Amino acid sequence: MVPFDVDGFRIGYAPTIIGGPVPQLDTVLMDTPHGGNYLDAEAQLDRCRRGFAQVQKQALGVVEPRDFIHSLAQQI
């Protein structure tokens, strides 16, 4: 879970990395309002992998989402 107030993470579409044991065969599915786009160029994959790594660094741990949801519920 990534909180709404995290700076530096902006994305217009929902990417999904489709990968397996051979990284050269990985593909990114970009689900857009106009349909799905499949990206498989190494530069595109690297950019998406870096983006996911940034999100993982800023994502909450196991306990924090519960506390975050409780704080939101108290504000309502």
Secondary structure as UniProt FT lines:
FT   TURN            4..5
FT   TURN            7..8
FT   STRAND          14..18
FT   HELIX           23..25
FT   STRAND          27..32
FT   TURN            33..34
FT   STRAND          35..39
FT   HELIX           42..58
FT   HELIX           64..75
//
